[in-house]
Amino acid sequence: MNTLMNPPRELPGTGEAPGVILVLAHASDAGAASVAASVRSLLAGAPVEVWTVRPESLGLAAWSHTVDAHGVARTRLVLPGRPALHSTQIRAVFNRIQHLPLPQFSQAPPKDRDYAAMELQALVLSWLAACGGCVVQPLRGQPWLTPQLPLLHWASAAARCGLPLAEQSALAVPPSWDATVLVAGTLTTGVLARRLGVACVATAQNLGFKLLEFRFQRGAAGAVLVDVSPHPALSDLEDIDAVARCLADLAERTLVEEAA
């Protein structure tokens, strides 16, 4: 892919390019749009821009992605209608990608279309993995661009952290649920957060996830965990604000680490 040579935009009077928080989300993802708006509000006046980027834009971008002999990756990309973005500018990434559309290959032969899709998937995965801990969700050690969390994996971690589990089969459809605890970094929301939030945060950290929705079924004997999802809908205002604060904290931490 050819790399366009436009320089990144600079902050007035500083000579430095602004930091960027990326929200990678599909047009139908209302929750991600609300998170982006909340982050902008939280960071109003800060030298940080919030970019909402559609997954299809990544296939139309001009990329320069290199990995040196020490395994350190550096990326420069130019998204349609945006100035050049360097990996050093990225403060936080909210990854909500479910798939990577390639509309420009819609009329191509299936073999060419599949090859292009695999190449783009590998490129975006390598880019986000290199961003490390500033990505929600972190992708190091994950072979998927959209993180997966098998039942046996989360159930084992939840049991170790003391969460009450419902009896279920790995082959069965998860039981219905009527209460949630959302974990966003160290923040928790939901009606059960006061009682079960600490154990949910510990479980999320054990699994290596910054954002998880714990789904519970309440009964006479108490609440039991029936499902865990790394892809919450984010329709509740409290959940949206918690994720926004998590991203703002990540951006601030990344800036402090670079300045140290």
N, C-alpha and C positions, 0 to 999 in steps of 0.2 A: 504494500500500500504506500502511495506517495505521501510524504509529510509536507504540509503547508508551513511556510516559514513566517507566519505572522507572530510578532512578539506578544507575550501576555500583557493584559492591561495593567497599568501601575496605579497605585494609590496616589491621589493628588499630593504633591509635596513630599512624598516619602521615597520615591524611586524604587518601591517594592511592590510586587504583585500581591493582590489581596489573597487571603486564605479562602478556601472554598469548602463548603459542606455540600456533598452530593446526595440527592434523593433520587435513586434509580427506581422508577416506578412506571407501571402501565397507566394509560389515560383513564382506565376504568377504576383505578385504585383511589377511591375517595379518602380512605384513611391516611394514605401516604401524603396526599395533597394537604390534608389538615395538619399533619405533622410538620410539613414544610412551612406552612403559614405560621404555626406556633413557634418554630425555631427562629423565623425571621423576626417575630415579635420579641422573643427573648433576647436576641442579639442585636436589636436595633441600635445603631450607632457604633457597633464594634467593627473592626476591619476584617469582616468575614462576609462573604456572599453565600447565599443558599441557591444552588442550581437544581431545579427539577429536570431530570434527564429521562427521556423515553428510551426504553431498550432498543427500539428500532434505530435510534440516532447513533448507537454505538457501532452499528454496521455501516453507517454512512460517514463515520469519522475518519480523519487521517491520523494514523497511529505511527508512533516510533516507540517500540518497546524492546529494551535490551536488558540482558542479565549478564553481569560481569563474572570473572573467574571466582569471585567469593560468594556468588549467589545473590548479589544485591541487584534488584531490578530497578530500572528507571524508565519512566513512561512520559511521553509527551503526546497529547492528542488534541485535535481540533474538531470539536463538535459543530454541526451545522448551526450557523448563526451565533457562535460563541468565540471568544478569543482563545488562544492556545492555553491549554491546561497542563501544567507540569506536576509530576507526582509530589514534588516538594510543597506544592500549594494546598494539597488535600489535608483538611483538618478532621473530617469525619465523613463516613459514607453510610447511608441507609439503603441497604440492598433489598429491594422487593421484587426483583426480577423472577418471573415464573417461566419465561421462555424468551428467546432472542429472535425476533422476527427479522427476516431479510427480504423486504418487499422488492428490492432491486433484482432478486434472483427468482421471482415468482414465475417467470416464463422460461427459466433455464432448464436444461435436462435434469432429471432427478439426481444423477450422479454428481453433477456440478453443484447442484443446490445442497446436497448432503455434505459434500466436501467443504463448501463455504461455511455451512453451519457449524461443522466440527472445528474448523480453524478459528472462527469467531468465538465459539464457546471456550476453547483453550486459551485464547488471547485474553478475554475478559476475566476468566478465572485466574490466570497468572497475574494480571494487573491487580485484581482485588486481593488476592492472597498476599501480594507484596505490600499492600497497604497495612497489613498486620492488624493490630489491635484497635485501629480506629474505624474498623468496619463492623457494622451491625447487619448481619451476623458475621463473625470471623470465619474465614474460609481456609485457614491453614489446617492441613490434615483432612480436608473435605474434598472428595472427588467430584462434588456436584456444585454447580453455580447457585442452584436453589437448595439450601441445606435441608437434609432429611434427618428425621429422628425416629428410628424404629422403636416399637413398643418395648421390646426387651431391654433396649438401651436405657430409655428414660425410666422405666419401671425399676430397674436395678439401682440407678442413682437415687431415685425417690425413696426407695426402701432404706438405703444406707443413710439418708438424711432425715429419716423419721416421719415421712409423709404416709398417711393411711391410704392403702391401695385397695381398689375394687378387684374382685376376682374376675378375670377375663382371659380369653384365649387369644393368642397372637393371630389367629385366623378369623376371629369374630369381628363384627362391626362394633366400634366403641359404644358403650351404653350412653344414653342421653345424659346431659349435664345441665345443671341449673344455677351454677355459681362458678366464678373464675377468680384467679389471682394472676394478675399480670406482673411479670418481673421485667424491669427495664434498667439494666445496670444493677444498682443496689436499691432502686426504688420499687415499691410494690403498690398496687391498687386492687380494689375489689372488696366485696363484703367479708371475705375470709382472710384478708391480708393481715389484720391485727393478730389473728390466732395462728395462721399458717405461713405468713409472709417470710419469716426468717428461714424456715425449712425450704421454702420455694426458692429463695435466693441461693441458698447453699446447693440445692439441686442443680440450678441453672449454672452456677460456677463449676460444679463438678462435671457437668456435661460440656463446658466450654462455650456456652451460649450467653449473649448479653440480653436477648429479648426472647421470652417464652411466655406463653399463656397456659396456665395450669387449670384444667377443667374438672370440676368436682360435682358429684351427685350427693345431695343432702338427704338424710333420712333420720329416723328416730334414734339410731345409734350414733349419729354424727355424719360428717362429710367424708367421702372417700374419693380419691383421685381416679378418674376414668380415662383421661387423655391429656396429652401435652402437645402443644403446637408451636413451632417457630414462626408461624405465619398468621398472627392474630388479625382480625378484621379491622380493629381500631376504629370502632364506631362510637365509643364512649369518650366524652371530653376529658375525663380524668386519665384514661389510658393514653390519649393523644398527647396530653401535656407531659405525662411521665416519659414517654419516648422522646419528646422534644427536649426535655431537660437532660436526658441521658446523652443525646447527640451534642447538646451545648457543652456538657461537662467533658465529653470526649474531645471536642474541638479545643477547649481551653487547656486540657491536659496535654494534647499534642503540641500546642504552641509553647507551653512551659518546658516540655521535654526538649524541643528544638532550641530554645533559648539557653538551656543549661549547658 
